């Protein structure tokens, strides 16, 4: 098997991981939002952060590296319009994802505090969850 096919497979697999993990994370975080059980909310938030660390972050690193390698070895011009659109999408979505990671960490901390203090979730939680939904759509 050629190096090109291996790198191409890694590129495709990492894009599937990005999409699949994003859908999975969104599903579990949204499901946990509709329960009153803070333990379930905390479990979902904690595992969302873990999934982003284990799956999304490595895929985010592999995508531009493998993509750049494929572009170079396919002899495409770096400024081909469809590639420029791909760069813009990747950067734009990344600009949404970075705050989402911080929000997930903050949501987890807020839930943990409410669990420990046996208090309801603060308004900050609800505000951040709405922002997480908005930024998570892209």
C-alpha positions as YAML, in Angstrom:
chain: A
units: angstrom
residues:
- id: 1
  name: UNK
  ca: [0.00, 0.00, 0.00]
- id: 2
  name: UNK
  ca: [1.34, 3.42, -0.92]
- id: 3
  name: UNK
  ca: [1.98, 6.22, 1.55]
- id: 4
  name: UNK
  ca: [-0.57, 8.31, -0.35]
- id: 5
  name: UNK
  ca: [-3.36, 5.82, 0.32]
- id: 6
  name: UNK
  ca: [-2.42, 5.51, 4.00]
- id: 7
  name: UNK
  ca: [-2.42, 9.30, 4.49]
- id: 8
  name: UNK
  ca: [-5.66, 9.61, 2.52]
- id: 9
  name: UNK
  ca: [-7.26, 6.94, 4.73]
- id: 10
  name: UNK
  ca: [-6.07, 8.77, 7.87]
- id: 11
  name: UNK
  ca: [-7.50, 12.01, 6.51]
- id: 12
  name: UNK
  ca: [-10.88, 10.42, 5.82]
- id: 13
  name: UNK
  ca: [-10.96, 8.59, 9.16]
- id: 14
  name: UNK
  ca: [-10.06, 11.76, 11.08]
- id: 15
  name: UNK
  ca: [-12.85, 13.69, 9.32]
- id: 16
  name: UNK
  ca: [-15.31, 10.92, 10.24]
- id: 17
  name: UNK
  ca: [-14.10, 11.08, 13.84]
- id: 18
  name: UNK
  ca: [-14.61, 14.86, 13.91]
- id: 19
  name: UNK
  ca: [-18.14, 14.57, 12.56]
- id: 20
  name: UNK
  ca: [-19.11, 11.50, 14.56]
- id: 21
  name: UNK
  ca: [-17.70, 12.71, 17.85]
- id: 22
  name: UNK
  ca: [-19.39, 16.07, 17.34]
- id: 23
  name: UNK
  ca: [-22.77, 14.44, 16.77]
- id: 24
  name: UNK
  ca: [-22.26, 12.05, 19.72]
- id: 25
  name: UNK
  ca: [-21.20, 14.79, 22.10]
- id: 26
  name: UNK
  ca: [-24.13, 16.97, 21.06]
- id: 27
  name: UNK
  ca: [-26.58, 14.11, 21.57]
- id: 28
  name: UNK
  ca: [-25.41, 13.24, 25.09]
- id: 29
  name: UNK
  ca: [-25.06, 16.84, 26.24]
- id: 30
  name: UNK
  ca: [-28.52, 17.71, 24.94]
- id: 31
  name: UNK
  ca: [-30.06, 14.60, 26.50]
- id: 32
  name: UNK
  ca: [-28.47, 15.40, 29.85]
- id: 33
  name: UNK
  ca: [-29.84, 18.94, 29.67]
- id: 34
  name: UNK
  ca: [-33.39, 17.60, 29.92]
- id: 35
  name: UNK
  ca: [-32.87, 15.70, 33.16]
- id: 36
  name: UNK
  ca: [-33.07, 17.15, 36.63]
- id: 37
  name: UNK
  ca: [-30.48, 14.65, 37.89]
- id: 38
  name: UNK
  ca: [-27.27, 16.62, 38.38]
- id: 39
  name: UNK
  ca: [-25.23, 13.41, 38.53]
- id: 40
  name: UNK
  ca: [-26.35, 12.53, 35.00]
- id: 41
  name: UNK
  ca: [-25.59, 16.05, 33.80]
- id: 42
  name: UNK
  ca: [-22.13, 15.88, 35.36]
- id: 43
  name: UNK
  ca: [-21.44, 12.46, 33.87]
- id: 44
  name: UNK
  ca: [-22.35, 13.72, 30.39]
- id: 45
  name: UNK
  ca: [-20.35, 16.95, 30.72]
- id: 46
  name: UNK
  ca: [-17.29, 15.15, 32.08]
- id: 47
  name: UNK
  ca: [-17.37, 12.57, 29.29]
- id: 48
  name: UNK
  ca: [-17.93, 15.25, 26.67]
- id: 49
  name: UNK
  ca: [-14.68, 16.88, 27.76]
- id: 50
  name: UNK
  ca: [-12.99, 13.49, 27.72]
- id: 51
  name: UNK
  ca: [-14.29, 12.68, 24.22]
- id: 52
  name: UNK
  ca: [-13.03, 16.01, 22.92]
- id: 53
  name: UNK
  ca: [-9.60, 15.30, 24.43]
- id: 54
  name: UNK
  ca: [-9.33, 11.71, 23.22]
- id: 55
  name: UNK
  ca: [-11.02, 11.91, 19.82]
- id: 56
  name: UNK
  ca: [-11.63, 15.45, 18.59]
- id: 57
  name: UNK
  ca: [-8.27, 17.03, 19.44]
- id: 58
  name: UNK
  ca: [-6.14, 14.37, 17.71]
- id: 59
  name: UNK
  ca: [-8.43, 14.49, 14.65]
- id: 60
  name: UNK
  ca: [-8.15, 18.29, 14.58]
- id: 61
  name: UNK
  ca: [-4.37, 17.90, 14.49]
- id: 62
  name: UNK
  ca: [-4.38, 15.14, 11.84]
- id: 63
  name: UNK
  ca: [-6.75, 16.97, 9.46]
- id: 64
  name: UNK
  ca: [-4.52, 19.89, 8.40]
- id: 65
  name: UNK
  ca: [-1.35, 17.78, 8.48]
- id: 66
  name: UNK
  ca: [-2.76, 14.99, 6.32]
- id: 67
  name: UNK
  ca: [-4.62, 17.49, 4.15]
- id: 68
  name: UNK
  ca: [-1.46, 19.50, 3.52]
- id: 69
  name: UNK
  ca: [0.46, 16.33, 2.69]
- id: 70
  name: UNK
  ca: [-2.27, 15.22, 0.27]
- id: 71
  name: UNK
  ca: [-2.40, 18.62, -1.42]
- id: 72
  name: UNK
  ca: [1.37, 18.67, -1.87]
- id: 73
  name: UNK
  ca: [1.57, 15.12, -3.21]
- id: 74
  name: UNK
  ca: [-1.47, 15.54, -5.46]
- id: 75
  name: UNK
  ca: [0.13, 18.60, -7.06]
- id: 76
  name: UNK
  ca: [-2.94, 20.76, -6.41]
- id: 77
  name: UNK
  ca: [-2.41, 24.49, -6.23]
- id: 78
  name: UNK
  ca: [-2.73, 25.61, -2.61]
- id: 79
  name: UNK
  ca: [-5.00, 28.47, -3.70]
- id: 80
  name: UNK
  ca: [-7.55, 26.39, -5.62]
- id: 81
  name: UNK
  ca: [-11.01, 27.83, -4.76]
- id: 82
  name: UNK
  ca: [-12.36, 24.61, -3.21]
- id: 83
  name: UNK
  ca: [-9.24, 24.35, -1.03]
- id: 84
  name: UNK
  ca: [-9.56, 27.99, 0.04]
- id: 85
  name: UNK
  ca: [-13.18, 27.27, 1.01]
- id: 86
  name: UNK
  ca: [-11.99, 24.20, 2.97]
- id: 87
  name: UNK
  ca: [-9.39, 26.26, 4.86]
- id: 88
  name: UNK
  ca: [-11.99, 28.91, 5.70]
- id: 89
  name: UNK
  ca: [-14.46, 26.30, 6.95]
- id: 90
  name: UNK
  ca: [-11.82, 24.54, 9.04]
- id: 91
  name: UNK
  ca: [-10.66, 27.79, 10.63]
- id: 92
  name: UNK
  ca: [-14.22, 29.08, 11.12]
- id: 93
  name: UNK
  ca: [-15.37, 25.88, 12.77]
- id: 94
  name: UNK
  ca: [-12.20, 25.83, 14.87]
- id: 95
  name: UNK
  ca: [-13.02, 29.34, 16.08]
- id: 96
  name: UNK
  ca: [-16.36, 27.95, 17.30]
- id: 97
  name: UNK
  ca: [-14.88, 24.76, 18.75]
- id: 98
  name: UNK
  ca: [-12.22, 26.38, 20.96]
- id: 99
  name: UNK
  ca: [-14.75, 28.34, 23.06]
- id: 100
  name: UNK
  ca: [-16.99, 25.26, 23.14]
- id: 101
  name: UNK
  ca: [-14.21, 23.30, 24.84]
- id: 102
  name: UNK
  ca: [-13.86, 26.03, 27.49]
- id: 103
  name: UNK
  ca: [-17.66, 26.13, 27.91]
- id: 104
  name: UNK
  ca: [-17.77, 22.35, 28.41]
- id: 105
  name: UNK
  ca: [-15.13, 22.60, 31.12]
- id: 106
  name: UNK
  ca: [-17.03, 25.43, 32.78]
- id: 107
  name: UNK
  ca: [-20.37, 23.59, 32.58]
- id: 108
  name: UNK
  ca: [-18.79, 20.54, 34.18]
- id: 109
  name: UNK
  ca: [-17.35, 22.69, 36.99]
- id: 110
  name: UNK
  ca: [-20.70, 24.43, 37.59]
- id: 111
  name: UNK
  ca: [-22.53, 21.11, 37.78]
- id: 112
  name: UNK
  ca: [-19.88, 19.67, 40.11]
- id: 113
  name: UNK
  ca: [-20.22, 22.69, 42.40]
- id: 114
  name: UNK
  ca: [-24.03, 22.39, 42.45]
- id: 115
  name: UNK
  ca: [-23.72, 18.70, 43.26]
- id: 116
  name: UNK
  ca: [-21.26, 19.32, 46.09]
- id: 117
  name: UNK
  ca: [-23.22, 22.19, 47.58]
- id: 118
  name: UNK
  ca: [-26.65, 20.66, 46.91]
- id: 119
  name: UNK
  ca: [-27.78, 23.86, 45.18]
- id: 120
  name: UNK
  ca: [-29.59, 24.43, 41.89]
- id: 121
  name: UNK
  ca: [-27.58, 25.22, 38.80]
- id: 122
  name: UNK
  ca: [-26.77, 28.93, 38.52]
- id: 123
  name: UNK
  ca: [-28.01, 31.13, 35.69]
- id: 124
  name: UNK
  ca: [-24.48, 31.05, 34.27]
- id: 125
  name: UNK
  ca: [-24.98, 27.35, 33.51]
- id: 126
  name: UNK
  ca: [-28.12, 28.01, 31.45]
- id: 127
  name: UNK
  ca: [-26.53, 30.95, 29.64]
- id: 128
  name: UNK
  ca: [-23.40, 28.94, 28.81]
- id: 129
  name: UNK
  ca: [-25.44, 25.93, 27.70]
- id: 130
  name: UNK
  ca: [-27.33, 28.09, 25.19]
- id: 131
  name: UNK
  ca: [-24.03, 29.48, 23.92]
- id: 132
  name: UNK
  ca: [-22.65, 25.92, 23.71]
- id: 133
  name: UNK
  ca: [-25.62, 24.97, 21.51]
- id: 134
  name: UNK
  ca: [-25.20, 28.01, 19.26]
- id: 135
  name: UNK
  ca: [-21.44, 27.50, 18.80]
- id: 136
  name: UNK
  ca: [-21.82, 23.74, 18.50]
- id: 137
  name: UNK
  ca: [-24.06, 23.87, 15.44]
- id: 138
  name: UNK
  ca: [-21.24, 24.74, 12.99]
...
